């Protein structure tokens, strides 16, 4: 293996976290990296990280990152030898890969011919079946007439799954439980597929109950060498979106692993595969496995494979694309320890995981180490926009075995704090503590069946939490006041104190916090870490309270406690190792903690986005919960439903309109 690949300059045809990830490897290999960006990404981290960057269009993906011809023109102008597509966007577009080659550059990925064989889920299933690889029964035909599809669905039987034939990432997938549900599910699936992938062909599959999702990382070079780098368990999913990814799988024994690895390599060889790919299998409760698809690109979850093998898969991709042989043979691949990945998103789990947008006013993540890896594309102060996936960062934990890796991950999540758009961090914390995750027994449908078990609770903090938060604020404020006094002309003045002292007695300090729409009040006597606190009629004696870096230590009624803590003038954050609490700090005499939004007569836009469909007209009579329209935001379709039964009084939007968050869309008669 040569010290440096033959490429001197490489363009990354992507954005965000994966673009930054690829550029880190380029920098280590001495390759000049070139970024492309949309108008919405002018100040994005991948732009700042690249050696060169070029504007390619408007904020919508179809106006920028999906414009293959513009990206190729930019690459030629920049003088690059290769283009890395990352994942998503054009990464599995055979026409783009072919156009890159025709323009005299190297596409860092498989050849267009292999991509065309695998780019269609339907074609992939037929090919694998012809080569003896087990596949799930279903329909993959080219006849996409609605009546034909419905008849095939009835033949296969229910429940069944409708899948976008050219899809991925959980987009364009629906489970249908009865024949009467098929037509509506098909329409929705095709619409989402057109929006996400530009094509609406679907395939039908028998739905296997309580399956596991296990995939194998494969690699192949031009010399005919094909190997696998082990498996990844991705069974923790919500609506087909992976939530936890890990390697190795807790389900596989040596015999199953060998059989599936062999099948994965044979599947890759059957299509003369080149570069990195992922062979995905659906695995039954008894260990029976079926080919699901081959993703002809790098996967979002590739870091867990890197953590257990110690390899840089992007480097391997670049070297293979440059014509080098695979650096290692199958017998030389070693796996050590266990790695687990979760994705931190700007989304609201309590509102059906509604994607969020807005400025990241605070973004605190754990410190990277040999046990903790962070792959992100945003930093504090950046904005999560409505146009792209709202992922903030990937957290990957590694240790010598699975229980230790889970413990590392729990600790890493406890260090995370996001202020601005809501995040899924609390959901992830509850999920990785759930018994089916801890035991490694989760199946792909578990979260959809038992989601309430891991959703954050909307119950306000009890008085003891508020007392601890109050003590943290008092310690912080006293220290801040003394620090300011030391810089004043009279640092020893008795007025430079924050203990509310009055002549003859210690005065009372009032504190006020906001939690959602609730106002939480507390009062305190004392100073220097010793306080008598009153919250909601309860009294708490706190002693020896002190903040050391990120940790708060104190005694409550004589019992010692130690919590993660961060305090400033606007908020206080606490984490006791099991649960977290963030309170806003309000003026002591403010009347409320915030304004409640919404109303029973109005349908508001839950976030900025585009109106896909309006189903009602003025004067229509509707029922509570009835779908009035559909909007698209963050690459997802969101149903707009009636807040109550009534008559439509006003419709203020039309199909195709772009709307701001909280915009009034539809109003019912009072």
N, C-alpha and C positions, 0 to 999 in steps of 0.2 A: 504494500500500500504506500503510495507516494505521500510525502509530507504535506503537500498542498494540492487540491484539485486543480484541473487545468483552467477553470473559470476565473477570470479576473474581476468580472462585474456581473451581478445578478439582480434582476428586478423581482420584487415581491408583489404579485398581483392580488393583494388582499389588504386587510386593515386590522387594527386592534391587536388583541393578544397574540394571535398566531403570526402576524407580521413581525411583531417585536421578537417573538420566539425565534423565527427564522433568521432575523438580523443578528441576534446574539451569536448564533453559530457562524454566520458569515464573517462577523468581526473576528471571532477566534481563529478562523481559517485564513484570514487576510484577504477576504473577498469584499470588494466594494458593493454596498447594498444600495438599491434604488427603490424608493417608495412611490406609489401613486396614491392620490387622495381626492376625495370629493370636497365640495365647498363646505360641507358640514364638518370635515375633518382637517381643516387648515392648520389647527394647532394641536392635532392629536399626537399621542406619544410615538406612534410608528413613524410619523413624519419627522418629529424631532430626533428620533434615533437614527434615521437613515443618513447615509452619506450624501444622497441627492434625493429630491422629491419633486414630483410633477403633478399639477392639477389636471384632472381628467373629466370633470363634469359636475353636475348638480348633486344634491344630497341623496336623492333616491337611488337605490342600487342600479336600477335600469338606466339611470342617467350617468353612471360612473363605473362602479366596480363590475358591472355586467357588460360593459362596452368593450368586447374583445378586440375589435379593430383599432380602437383608440389606444388601448393598452399596448398592442403590438407596435403601433406607430411611435408611441412614447419610448418603448424599449429600443427600437431602432435608432431613434434620435439620441438616446442616452448612450448608445454603443455597448449594450449588454450582450453577453454570450448565452445567457440562460434566463428563464422565467420560472419562478416557483409560485404555484397557485394557492398554496396554503390549503385550507378546507372551506367548503361552502363556495358561493359565487361560481366561478368558472372552473373549479378544481376537477370536476368530473364531466366537463364538456368536451367531447371528442373533437368537435369542429374547431374549438379554440386550440386544443393541443396540436391538431393537424396544421392549423394556420401558423402557429409558432414555428413549427418545423419548416414549413414552406417559406417562411421569412428568413430562414437561415440561422435560427436560434434553437436552443435545446429546451424542451419542456421537461421540468423536473417532476417526472411522474411516468406512468405507463404510456405505451404507444397508443395512438388513436384507435387502432384496430382492436386492441384488447379492451379499451374503454367502451367501444361500441358493443362489444359482446356482453360486457357487464353493465353498461350504462342503463340498460333496460332491465328492470327486475324480472319482467316476463321472459325476455330472451335468456337471462342468466339461469333462471329455473329450468327452462327447456334444455339448455346446454348441459347443466349439471346432471339432470335426469338421464340424458343420453350417455353421459360418462359414468353412470353408476353411482353418483352421489345421491344419497337420500334427500328427497324434497317433500315439502308439505303438499298434500292434495289441494288442487285449486284450478283456476282458469287463468290462462295467460295469453289468450288469443288476441288477434288484431281487430276482430270485430267488436267495436265499442258501442254498438247500438244499445240504447237503454233497455229495450225489450230482451235483447240477447243476454246482456249482463244480468238482468233480473232473473231470466230463466236459468242461467248458469248458477246463480246464487242459490236458487231454490233446489237445484240438483245437488250442489255441494252440501247444503244444509246449514242450519244456524246453531250456534253463533258462527259468524264468519267475519273476516276482515277484508275491508277494501283498502288497497294501498296504491299510492301514486307509483306508476311503473318507472318513472324517472326521478323519484324523490329520494329523500334521506333526512336524517335529523329529526325524525318523528313527524315531519310535515306531510299532509295529505294521507292521513290514515284514519279509518273509522271502524269501530266494531258494530256490527248489526246483529241484533238478537232475534228479529222476526221479519218475515217477508214484508209486512206493511211499513217497516221502517227503512226499507232499502232505497227507495227512490230519493227521499230527502237526504239520506246519508251520502248517496252517490253524488248528488248535485253539489253538496258542500265540499266533498273530497275533491271533485274535479275543479271547483272554483279555487280552492286553496292550492292545488297543484299548479294551475295556470299562473297564479300570482307568484308562487315561490320558484317554479322551475320552467315556466314558459310552455309547458306541455301538460295535457290533461288525461293522457292514457292511464288506465288503472288495471290492476290485476286483483283477483279474488283468491283468498286462501281460507282453508279450514282453520278455525281458531282453536288452538290447543290450550286447554285449561291448565293454569298454574305452571307455566313453563319458566325456564331460566334462559337468559340471554348470555351466551358465552362466545367470544370472538377470538380469533387467532391472528396475530400480527405475522404477515408473510413478507418476504423480500426475495427478489430475483434480479439477476444481472444478465448482461448480453452474452455471457459465456455459457448460459444454460444452467447456472446454479440457482436452485430455489430452496429456501429454508423457511422455518418459522422461528419466531422469537418468544414463543410461549403464548399463553392465553390471558384474556382479561374478562373478568366477571362483571357484567353490566346489568344485573337483574333488578336492581333498585331503580324503578322507572315510574314516572307519572305521566300519563297520556303519551306513552312511547318516548318521552324525553328522559335520557339517562340522568340520574341524580347522584348515584355513587358508582364509581368504577374502581376495580381493584385487581391486583395480580399478586400471587396466583389465585385461582378460583378456590373457595373453600369447599366446593362441591366435588371437584374432580379428584379421583385417585390416579395413580400412575398409569393404570391400564386405560382408563377413559381418556386421560390426557394424551397418551400415545396414539390412540385411535383417532381422536379428533385432530391432532396435529398432522398426522399422516393424511387425513382427508383434506385438510386445508392446503397442504402442499400439492396434493394431486389436483385439487381444483384450480390452483394457480397455474400449474403446468399445463392443464387442459386448454388454457387460453393463451399460452405463451406469454405469461405475465412478466412485466418488467417493473422494477423499482418497488416502492412500499405499497402494500395493500392490506386490507383486513377482510378475512373470511368470517362471516357471522353465522352462527348456528342458533337455532331454537332447540332447547334441550328439555325433554320430558322429565317428569318426576322419577322415572326409573332409569334415567341415563340415556334413553334413546335420543338421538340427535338428528336434526334435519338442516340442510343448507337453507339459509335465509337470503343472503346476498353477499356480494363482494363490493366493498367500498374501495374504489380505485383512487385512493388519496391517503394522506396522513389523517389520523383520527384525532378528535379533540382530546381523547383520553390517552394519547400516546405517552405522556409523562410517566404513567405508572409502569409501563414496560421499560422505559429508560431507567427508572429508579431501581428496579430489581435486577436489570442486566448490566447496568453501568455503561450503557451505550448511548450515543447521540444519534437518534434516528434521522434527524435532518442532515447531519453530516453524511450518514450512509446514503441518503437520497441523492445528495449532491455528487458524491463520489461515483455512484452507479450511473447517474445521468451523464457524468463526464467520461464514461466508458470504462471505469475501473471495475475489477471483480469485487464480489462481496468480501468484506474484510475478514470474516470468519466463516467456518463451515458449521454444519448442524451440530456436530459433535463438540465443537468448541463453545457453543452457547451455554452460558451458565446463568442461573437465576439464584439470587440470594435475598432472603428476607421477604418482607411483605410491604406493598405500597397501596395506598388508598387515596382516591381523588374525589373532591366535591367541587361544585362550581358555585361561586358567590354571585348572585344575580340581583339586579335592581328590579324587584318585583314584590308584590304584596300577597303573601300566602293566604291572608284572611279574606282577600277579595278574589279568590279563585286564581291566585298567582298572576294578577294583572301586572303586565310589565310597567315599569316606572321610567321616568325620565326626569332630567333636571341636573343641577350642579351638585357635585359631591362636596358639600361644605366641609365634611370631615371624612377621611378614609384612613383608618388605622388598621394595619395588617401585621401579622406576626413577623418576627425577624427571621429571614432565611437562614438555614443551617444545613448540616448533612442529613438531618431528619425531616426538615420542612422545606418544601420548594414552593415558590409562588410564580405563576405565569399570569401576567396581567397586561392590560393595554390602557389603563387609566391610572391617574394619580389624583390625590386630593386637589380639588379646584377644577378638575375636568368636568365636562358635561356629558351625561348619558343622553343621547339623542333618541328621537322617536323612529329614526330611519333604519337602525341596525339592531342586532341582537344585544340585549341589555346586560351581558355578562360583565362583571366587574373584575373578577380574578378567579383562577383555579388554585385551590389549595391541595397540595399533595404531601402526604405524610408517609414516612418510611421508618421501619424498624425491623428487628430481627425476626419477629413473628407477628401474627395478625392482632392479638390482644394488645401488644405494645404499640403497634401502628395506630390502632383505634384510639389508644390513650393519647398518643401524640396529636392525632387529629382533633380530639376533644379540646386539648390544650391550645392548639392553634386557633380554633374557632372562638375560644373564649377571649383571645387577644384581638379579635376583629371588632371594629366599630364603624358603622356607616351612618352618616347624617346627611340628609338631603332626600333623595328618593328612598322609599322603603326598600328593605333588602330581605332576603330569605335566610339570613344567618341564624335566627332563632329556630326556624323550621329545621335547618340542617343539624343544629345542636340536639334537638329532640329526636331527630331521625337516627343519628348514629348511636344513640343510647337505647333505641328500641330493641327488644329481645330478638326480633327476627333478623335484625342487622347484626347485632352482637353475636348471635348464634350462626349467622351465615346461611339462614334458611329462607330468605325472602325470594319470592317469585316476581315476574314482571308485572303482574296485575295486583299485587298486594296493596300498594299505595292507593290505587284507584278504588279498592274495596274498603280500605280502612284509613282513609286520609285523615279523618278526625282525630286519630290517635297521635298524630305527630304535628298537627297544626298548633301554632302559638295560641295561648289562651288570651281572651280579652278581659280577664279579671284584673282589676286594679291592684296595685301593691298593698300588702298589709301594713299595719302601723309600724311593725318592727323594721321593715325595709325603709320606710320613710325616716325613721329615727336614725338608722345607720347613714342614710344619705344626708341627713341634717348634720350629723357629726362630721362627716367628710367635708361638707361645705364650710362648717365653722372652723375646722383646722386649716383648710385652704385659705379662707378669708383672713384669719388672724396672721398667717404667715405672709400673705400678700401685703397686708397693712404694715407689718413690721419691716418688710423689705423696702416698701416705699418710704417709710419713715427714715431708714438709714441713709437715704439719698436726699433727705430734706435738710434745711439749715439747723433744725433742732431735733436730732434723732432720738433724744431721750425724753421728749415731751410726753406727759401723761395723756395728752389728747391723741397721741399716735398709737392708740390701742383699739382693738376691735372686740372688747369683752363686755361692752354695754355697762361698764361700772358706773355707779351713781354714789353720791355721798351717803355713807352709812350702810350701803348694801350693793349687791351685784344686780345690775339691771337685767331686763328680759330682752332677748333677741328673738325676733319673729322671722320665720322663713316660709316661703310659699313656693310650691312646685306645680308644674302642669304635667299631667299624664293623659294623653289624648284630650278629651274634653273635660276631664276632671281637674278640680282645684284641690290641692293637698296642702294643708297648713300644719305648721309645727311651731312650737315656742321653746326657748332654751334659757336656762340660767347656768352660768359657769364660763370657764375659759381654760386655755392651755391643755386641751385634751380631756378635761373632766366636765361633764355636762349632766344636767337634770332636764330631760326632754319630755315634752307632752305632745302626743299626736292622737287625734280622735278620741280624746278623753282618757287615753292610756299614758302611764308614766314609764319612762325608761331611764335608768341610771347608766351612763356611759363613762368609762374611765380609760385612761392611757391611750386615747385616740391619737394616732400619728400616721402621716403619709410618707412613705419612703419610695420615691420613684413612682412606679405604677401600682404599688400595693398600699392598702389601708389596713392597719392593725388596730384593734380596739377590744375592750371588754364591755359586754352588755349584760348588766346584772351579774357581773363577776365572771361571765363565760367568755373566753377569748375567741376572737374571730379574725380571720385574715381574708381579704377580698381584693380582687383587682379593682382599681379605682382610677378615675380621671375626673377632675373637677376644673371648671373655669367659671367665668362670670355668667355664662348663659345656660350651662347644663351640668349634670353630674351623671356619671356612668359607673355602675357597680356590677361585678360578676363574682358569684360565690363558688364557682366551679361547676355548678349545676344549672343555674339560671342567671339571666341578665336583667338589668333594670336601667333604663335611661329616663331621667326626669329633666324637663326644662326648668330653669330657675326664673321665677316671676317676681315682680315687685311685690312687697309684702301686702300692699293695700289694693292690688289689682282685683277687680270684681270677679273675673272668671279666667279660666285657663285657655280659652280659645273659642272660636265661633263654630257652631255646628253648621254643616253644609247640607244642601239638598232639600227636597220637598216632595210631598206626595203627588203633586200635579205635574212634575217636570221630569224629563229624561235628559240628563246632562252627559256630555262626552266624558268618559272616565279618564281619558288622557288624550293628548294630541294624536290625530290620525286622519285617515281618509274614509269617507262613507262609501261602502261597497254596495249597499242595497237599502232601499227604503220600501217597507212593505205596507204602509198605511197612507191614507189620505184624510184630509180634514172631514170630520163627520163620521168617520168609522167608529164602530163600537168595539171595544177591546176588553179582554179579560186580564186579570192580574197575572203577571208573568209571561204574557204573550209576547212573542218576538215582534218588535216593531221595525227593526232594521238591523243591519250588520255593518260594523266598521272594522277597518284593518289598522293595526298599530303594532310596531315591533315584530313584523312578520307573522302576526297572529290575527285571527278573526275573533271579534268580540260581539256577542249578541247584545242588542239594546232591547230591554224588556220593559213592559208596562209596570209601573210601581203599584198600580191598583186597577180595578175595573173602572171603565168610564168611556167617555167620548173624546175623540181627538179634536182639540180646538185649534192647534197650530202645528204646522210642520215647517221647520225653518231650514232644512237642508235637502239636498238632492244627491243622487248617486254621483260619485266622483269628487264631491266637495272635500276640501281639507278643512279640518276644524281644530280649534285649540282645546286644551283640557278645560273641563267645566263649562264649555259652551252649551247654551240651551239648544237642544236639537228638536225636541217634540214636547208639546204641552197638552195636558188633558184639561177638559172643562172642569171648573171648580165644582 
